[in-house]
Amino acid sequence: MAGLFSQFVGNDGNGDDDPYTSYETYRPEFLPEPGPSLDGHRVLTDDEHIAFHQLTREVFDERGVYDMTFGYNLAKLNLDTRHPDAGFRYALNSENDSILHAEFTPTTPFCPQSDTLSIGAFRAWNGLTERHEYDIVQVSLANTHHRSENINAELRALADEFSTTGSVPDTDSCNLDAMRKPGEDFPAQDHQTDTPF
């Protein structure tokens, strides 16, 4: 029981070890491998990764993008050594350096928060574009998640709307009906989160 509880309080059960790396270091052994959505683009590493992820922590704090299971800013997942295959990877678009791609890998293939967290991340980065150098941060969910195809269709619709209007849309304002699979609905906006993305 102590080991299970420790996953939520942030230690290994004996209180001696800190399971987190630092926002000031680049530790690829505790980051997910870049997935297909980053193929062909230049993946950020070292100081570039550190700089954007530090900014990510700030905008997620400001917009309330938190993992409710672990009770921390979602950016901290990159630092959590208990989940070395989860978190964000970033890549600069190979044809347009005003576009940054961010791929989110959740802790499990069935993480029920994946739509809420990936949409929250999109809204945070693109609602605060004055805080970074990119015209848009395009977010995708790693294909290891069982609903990645459906959730990524929703994220593409949000990105298309943002590119057209220049403002972060509500999910209800996007034309998502054609992207639904039979028998599956996108989550209603008021069921996605209690935080002010």
C-alpha positions in Angstrom: 0.0 0.0 0.0 2.8 2.4 0.8 4.3 1.9 -2.7 0.9 2.7 -4.3 0.4 5.8 -2.2 3.9 7.0 -3.0 3.0 7.4 -6.6 0.6 10.2 -5.6 2.7 12.0 -2.9 5.9 12.2 -4.9 8.4 9.9 -3.3 9.4 6.2 -3.3 7.9 5.3 0.0 10.8 5.9 2.2 11.0 9.7 2.0 14.7 9.6 1.0 14.7 9.9 -2.8 13.4 12.7 -5.0 11.8 11.2 -8.1 12.1 14.3 -10.2 14.9 15.7 -12.4 15.3 19.4 -12.9 13.8 22.0 -15.3 17.4 23.2 -15.8 18.6 19.8 -17.2 18.0 17.8 -20.4 17.6 14.1 -19.5 16.4 12.2 -22.6 16.5 8.9 -20.7 13.5 10.2 -18.8 11.6 11.6 -21.8 9.4 9.7 -24.3 10.9 8.9 -27.7 9.6 11.2 -30.4 6.7 9.7 -32.2 5.4 9.7 -35.8 3.9 13.2 -35.5 7.4 14.6 -35.1 8.9 12.6 -38.0 10.6 14.8 -40.5 10.9 17.8 -38.1 13.8 18.9 -36.0 13.3 17.6 -32.5 14.4 20.1 -29.8 17.2 18.8 -27.5 19.5 20.2 -24.9 19.2 24.0 -24.3 16.4 24.4 -26.8 14.3 21.8 -25.1 15.1 23.2 -21.7 14.2 26.7 -22.7 10.8 25.9 -24.2 9.9 23.5 -21.4 10.6 26.1 -18.8 8.3 28.4 -20.7 5.8 25.6 -20.8 5.8 25.3 -17.0 5.1 29.1 -16.8 2.1 29.1 -19.2 0.7 25.9 -17.7 0.8 27.5 -14.3 -0.9 30.6 -15.6 -3.6 28.6 -17.5 -4.1 25.9 -14.9 -2.9 22.9 -17.0 -2.5 20.3 -14.2 -2.5 16.5 -14.0 -5.2 15.9 -11.5 -4.0 12.3 -10.8 -0.6 13.4 -9.6 -1.6 16.9 -8.5 1.1 18.8 -10.3 1.7 21.1 -13.3 1.6 18.9 -16.4 5.0 20.1 -17.4 6.4 18.3 -14.3 5.6 15.0 -15.9 8.8 15.4 -18.0 10.7 15.4 -14.8 9.0 12.4 -13.2 11.5 9.5 -13.3 8.7 7.1 -12.3 7.2 7.7 -15.8 10.2 7.9 -18.2 8.1 7.3 -21.3 5.6 10.0 -20.6 5.6 13.8 -21.1 6.2 16.2 -24.0 8.6 16.3 -26.9 9.0 19.3 -29.2 10.0 19.7 -32.8 10.5 22.7 -35.1 8.6 22.4 -38.4 11.0 21.4 -41.1 9.5 23.9 -43.6 8.2 26.7 -41.4 10.2 27.7 -38.3 7.2 29.7 -37.0 5.4 26.4 -36.2 6.4 24.2 -33.3 5.1 20.7 -32.9 4.4 19.3 -29.4 3.7 15.6 -28.9 2.1 14.5 -25.6 2.6 10.9 -24.4 0.4 10.1 -21.4 1.4 7.7 -18.6 -0.8 4.9 -19.9 -2.4 3.9 -23.2 -5.9 4.4 -21.6 -5.3 7.6 -19.7 -8.8 9.2 -19.3 -7.4 12.7 -19.0 -5.5 12.6 -22.4 -8.1 14.7 -24.3 -8.4 17.3 -21.5 -4.7 17.6 -21.0 -3.7 17.8 -24.7 -6.5 20.4 -25.4 -5.5 22.3 -22.3 -1.9 22.4 -23.5 -3.0 23.6 -26.9 -5.1 26.4 -25.4 -2.4 27.5 -23.0 0.4 27.7 -25.6 -1.7 29.3 -28.3 -3.6 31.6 -25.9 -0.3 33.1 -24.8 1.6 33.4 -28.1 3.2 36.6 -27.0 5.2 34.5 -24.5 7.0 32.6 -27.2 8.4 33.0 -30.8 6.0 30.7 -32.6 2.8 31.6 -34.6 1.3 28.3 -33.5 2.1 25.3 -31.3 0.5 22.3 -32.9 -0.3 19.6 -30.4 -0.7 15.9 -31.0 -1.3 12.9 -28.8 1.1 10.0 -29.1 -0.3 7.1 -31.1 0.3 4.7 -28.2 -3.0 6.0 -26.7 -6.1 4.0 -27.7 -8.1 7.2 -28.7 -5.2 9.0 -30.3 -6.8 9.1 -33.8 -10.0 10.6 -32.6 -8.3 13.1 -30.2 -5.8 14.1 -32.8 -8.6 14.9 -35.2 -10.0 17.3 -32.6 -6.6 18.9 -32.1 -6.2 19.4 -35.9 -9.6 21.1 -36.0 -8.6 23.4 -33.2 -5.4 24.2 -35.0 -7.2 24.9 -38.3 -9.6 27.2 -36.5 -6.8 29.0 -34.7 -4.8 29.4 -38.0 -7.9 30.9 -39.7 -9.1 33.3 -36.9 -6.0 34.0 -34.9 -7.8 33.3 -31.7 -8.0 30.1 -29.6 -11.4 28.5 -30.3 -13.8 26.8 -28.0 -14.2 23.1 -29.1 -17.9 23.8 -29.8 -16.9 26.4 -32.5 -15.0 23.8 -34.6 -16.6 21.5 -37.2 -15.9 18.2 -35.5 -18.9 16.2 -36.5 -17.4 14.7 -39.6 -14.4 13.5 -37.7 -16.3 11.4 -35.1 -16.0 7.7 -35.4 -19.3 5.7 -35.4 -20.4 5.4 -31.8 -17.9 7.8 -30.4 -18.3 11.5 -29.4 -15.8 14.1 -28.6 -16.0 15.1 -25.0 -18.3 18.0 -24.2 -16.3 21.1 -23.3 -17.9 21.4 -19.9 -16.8 17.9 -19.1 -13.2 18.3 -20.1 -11.8 20.3 -17.2 -12.5 22.4 -14.2 -9.4 24.6 -14.8 -9.4 27.9 -16.7 -7.6 27.0 -19.9 
